[in-house]
Amino acid sequence: ILKDQKYLYDKKSDVYSTGVVLWEISSDGRAPFNQVDSLNQVLRIIQGSREEPVTGTPTQYINLYSKCWDDEPNNRPLMMQIVQQLNSLELDPKYNSIN
């Protein structure tokens, strides 16, 4: 989006945002790029940098939100695919309960 000023927001933009939300869920409340100032944060994202996975996050979950962040919007999954993958994750029981 930031690289191509002609890019129109669409469902694939929502998928990207969903990937960010999925990362935030696993982040223990840490802000994305929390040690980087706003300008450098934007520059890093434009250059393809993404937030690092949080230690202990299930690999399947990391793979899912990473696909949502793909630089090429047409490579991102559909929302239905995201829901299906979330439903199929085999998580440690500690992730299956709300405290």
C-alpha positions in Angstrom: 0.0 0.0 0.0 2.7 2.4 1.0 4.9 1.4 -2.0 2.1 1.9 -4.5 0.1 5.1 -4.0 -2.4 4.0 -6.6 -3.3 0.9 -4.5 -7.0 0.8 -3.5 -8.0 -0.5 -0.2 -9.9 -3.7 -0.6 -10.5 -7.1 1.0 -6.8 -7.9 0.7 -6.1 -4.8 2.8 -8.4 -6.2 5.5 -6.4 -9.5 5.3 -3.2 -7.6 6.0 -4.8 -5.8 8.9 -6.1 -9.2 10.2 -2.5 -10.5 10.2 -1.5 -7.5 12.3 -4.3 -8.2 14.8 -3.3 -11.9 14.9 0.3 -10.9 15.7 -1.0 -8.5 18.4 -3.0 -11.3 20.0 0.1 -13.3 20.4 2.3 -10.4 21.5 1.5 -10.3 25.2 0.4 -6.7 24.7 3.6 -5.5 23.2 3.2 -2.7 20.5 4.5 -3.6 17.1 8.1 -2.3 16.5 7.9 -0.9 20.1 11.6 0.1 20.1 11.4 2.0 16.8 10.3 5.6 16.3 7.2 6.1 14.0 9.2 7.3 10.9 11.6 4.4 11.1 8.7 2.0 11.7 7.0 3.1 8.4 10.3 2.9 6.5 10.9 -0.7 7.9 7.5 -1.8 6.8 7.9 -0.3 3.3 11.2 -2.2 3.1 9.4 -5.5 3.9 10.3 -5.8 7.6 7.6 -7.3 9.8 7.4 -7.7 13.5 9.2 -10.7 15.0 7.2 -13.6 16.3 6.9 -13.8 20.1 8.7 -16.7 21.7 6.3 -19.6 22.3 3.9 -18.7 19.6 2.8 -21.8 17.7 4.5 -22.2 14.3 1.2 -22.7 12.5 -0.2 -19.5 13.9 3.0 -17.6 12.9 2.7 -19.0 9.4 -0.9 -17.9 9.2 -0.4 -14.3 10.1 2.8 -14.1 8.1 0.8 -15.1 5.0 -1.6 -12.2 5.7 1.4 -9.8 5.6 2.6 -10.9 2.1 3.8 -7.9 0.1 1.9 -9.1 -2.9 -1.9 -8.7 -2.0 -2.9 -11.5 -4.4 -0.7 -14.0 -2.4 -2.6 -13.3 0.8 -5.3 -15.8 1.9 -9.0 -15.2 1.8 -10.8 -14.5 5.0 -12.6 -17.8 4.8 -9.2 -19.5 4.6 -8.0 -17.6 7.7 -11.0 -18.7 9.6 -10.6 -22.4 8.5 -6.9 -22.3 9.5 -7.7 -20.8 12.9 -10.3 -23.5 13.5 -7.8 -26.2 12.5 -5.0 -25.1 14.7 -3.9 -27.6 17.3 -3.0 -25.4 20.2 -1.6 -26.1 23.6 -4.5 -26.4 26.0 -3.3 -23.2 27.7 -4.3 -21.3 24.5 -7.7 -22.8 24.4 -9.1 -21.2 27.5 -9.9 -17.6 28.4 -8.6 -16.4 31.7 
